[in-house]
Amino acid sequence: MLHRGSNTEWLRSASLDFNSYVEKRVGVRERWGVPFELFWFTSHEYYIGSLVIRHSLTDDEGGGHIGYHVVYPWQRQGHASQMLRSELVKCRALAIDRALLSVAPDNLASLSVVRRHGVVPDGTNHEGDIRFWIDTSAAD
Ligand SMILES: CC(C)(COP(=O)(O)OP(=O)(O)OC[C@H]1O[C@@H](n2cnc3c(N)ncnc32)[C@H](O)[C@@H]1OP(=O)(O)O)[C@@H](O)C(=O)NCCC(=O)NCCS
């Protein structure tokens, strides 16, 4: 049977043993050939969204340093803007002086989010996403 939306199989392992599910995801891990960290944003018992910081860029710089999403019921309430603001401080602490973000040209929501941060556009990546640099020294 076909289901719309994302594969939710991961929820099964999370619900069977949530503590070890979290344990495996905390801290610096390696993916895409680079070290990265995953952050979950919550409000009380509710999951709002996630943000990933790659500590270094992949060879093709494709995904940039930062990626994020906010789940549907929590969108358009300023959460992504707040998440990005707080994570730019972490980037600065990691000595990422300029953070690279890549955004699809038709992703109006994400374009609004990144443009709040005095971004410097820098062409497009191999997928046609617009590359933006954000100076993290101003993050607070
Ligand atoms: C992009 C995304 C993270 C934005 O999250 P959010 O919490 O809704 O963002 P904010 O509430 O901080 O909104 C930021 C701005 O985008 C605008 N916006 C939000 N959704 C929008 C939409 N569907 N169309 C147009 N503008 C939109 C908001 O109005 C706001 O702008 P404003 O304050 O100038 O009005 C969310 O839509 C999402 O998870 N999308 C799918 C994953 C994704 O695209 N991730 C980013 C990849 S680069």
The ligand as an SDF file (V2000), in Angstrom:
LIG
                    3D

 48 50  0  0  0  0  0  0  0  0999 V2000
   11.8280   26.5880    5.3950 C   0  0  0  0  0  0  0  0  0  0  0  0
   11.2240   26.3060    6.7420 C   0  0  0  0  0  0  0  0  0  0  0  0
   12.2870   25.6890    7.6450 C   0  0  0  0  0  0  0  0  0  0  0  0
   10.7330   27.6350    7.3500 C   0  0  0  0  0  0  0  0  0  0  0  0
   10.3220   27.3730    8.6680 O   0  0  0  0  0  0  0  0  0  0  0  0
    9.3800   28.3860    9.4660 P   0  0  0  0  0  0  0  0  0  0  0  0
    9.5170   28.0500   10.9200 O   0  0  0  0  0  0  0  0  0  0  0  0
    8.0370   28.3800    8.8710 O   0  0  0  0  0  0  0  0  0  0  0  0
   10.0840   29.7640    9.1600 O   0  0  0  0  0  0  0  0  0  0  0  0
    9.7170   31.1420    9.8630 P   0  0  0  0  0  0  0  0  0  0  0  0
    8.4200   31.0450   10.5980 O   0  0  0  0  0  0  0  0  0  0  0  0
   10.9270   31.5430   10.6160 O   0  0  0  0  0  0  0  0  0  0  0  0
    9.3700   32.0110    8.6060 O   0  0  0  0  0  0  0  0  0  0  0  0
   10.3180   32.6460    7.8730 C   0  0  0  0  0  0  0  0  0  0  0  0
    9.6640   33.4460    6.7900 C   0  0  0  0  0  0  0  0  0  0  0  0
    9.2160   32.6230    5.7160 O   0  0  0  0  0  0  0  0  0  0  0  0
    7.8810   32.9650    5.4050 C   0  0  0  0  0  0  0  0  0  0  0  0
    7.2220   31.7610    4.9950 N   0  0  0  0  0  0  0  0  0  0  0  0
    6.9960   30.6750    5.7220 C   0  0  0  0  0  0  0  0  0  0  0  0
    6.3880   29.7300    4.9840 N   0  0  0  0  0  0  0  0  0  0  0  0
    6.2310   30.2720    3.7430 C   0  0  0  0  0  0  0  0  0  0  0  0
    5.6630   29.8030    2.5330 C   0  0  0  0  0  0  0  0  0  0  0  0
    5.1580   28.5690    2.4540 N   0  0  0  0  0  0  0  0  0  0  0  0
    5.6660   30.6230    1.4580 N   0  0  0  0  0  0  0  0  0  0  0  0
    6.1880   31.8700    1.5300 C   0  0  0  0  0  0  0  0  0  0  0  0
    6.7650   32.3750    2.6580 N   0  0  0  0  0  0  0  0  0  0  0  0
    6.7680   31.5770    3.7480 C   0  0  0  0  0  0  0  0  0  0  0  0
    7.3070   33.4990    6.6800 C   0  0  0  0  0  0  0  0  0  0  0  0
    6.1920   34.3180    6.3990 O   0  0  0  0  0  0  0  0  0  0  0  0
    8.4780   34.2590    7.2140 C   0  0  0  0  0  0  0  0  0  0  0  0
    8.6500   35.4850    6.5620 O   0  0  0  0  0  0  0  0  0  0  0  0
    8.1880   36.8610    7.1840 P   0  0  0  0  0  0  0  0  0  0  0  0
    8.5440   36.8210    8.6450 O   0  0  0  0  0  0  0  0  0  0  0  0
    8.9690   37.8400    6.4000 O   0  0  0  0  0  0  0  0  0  0  0  0
    6.7280   36.8590    6.9610 O   0  0  0  0  0  0  0  0  0  0  0  0
   10.0130   25.3400    6.6560 C   0  0  0  0  0  0  0  0  0  0  0  0
    9.0950   25.8550    5.7170 O   0  0  0  0  0  0  0  0  0  0  0  0
   10.4120   23.9230    6.2480 C   0  0  0  0  0  0  0  0  0  0  0  0
   10.7700   23.1060    7.1020 O   0  0  0  0  0  0  0  0  0  0  0  0
   10.3760   23.6410    4.9610 N   0  0  0  0  0  0  0  0  0  0  0  0
   10.7530   22.3040    4.4550 C   0  0  0  0  0  0  0  0  0  0  0  0
   12.2570   22.0300    4.6220 C   0  0  0  0  0  0  0  0  0  0  0  0
   13.1060   23.1260    4.0490 C   0  0  0  0  0  0  0  0  0  0  0  0
   12.7670   23.7080    3.0370 O   0  0  0  0  0  0  0  0  0  0  0  0
   14.2450   23.4020    4.7260 N   0  0  0  0  0  0  0  0  0  0  0  0
   15.1800   24.4250    4.3020 C   0  0  0  0  0  0  0  0  0  0  0  0
   16.1090   23.8890    3.2630 C   0  0  0  0  0  0  0  0  0  0  0  0
   17.2490   25.1730    2.7610 S   0  0  0  0  0  0  0  0  0  0  0  0
  1  2  1  0
  2  3  1  0
  2  4  1  0
  2 36  1  0
  4  5  1  0
  5  6  1  0
  6  7  2  0
  6  8  1  0
  6  9  1  0
  9 10  1  0
 10 11  2  0
 10 12  1  0
 10 13  1  0
 13 14  1  0
 14 15  1  0
 15 16  1  0
 15 30  1  0
 16 17  1  0
 17 18  1  0
 17 28  1  0
 18 19  1  0
 18 27  1  0
 19 20  2  0
 20 21  1  0
 21 22  1  0
 21 27  2  0
 22 23  1  0
 22 24  2  0
 24 25  1  0
 25 26  2  0
 26 27  1  0
 28 29  1  0
 28 30  1  0
 30 31  1  0
 31 32  1  0
 32 33  2  0
 32 34  1  0
 32 35  1  0
 36 37  1  0
 36 38  1  0
 38 39  2  0
 38 40  1  0
 40 41  1  0
 41 42  1  0
 42 43  1  0
 43 44  2  0
 43 45  1  0
 45 46  1  0
 46 47  1  0
 47 48  1  0
M  END
$$$$
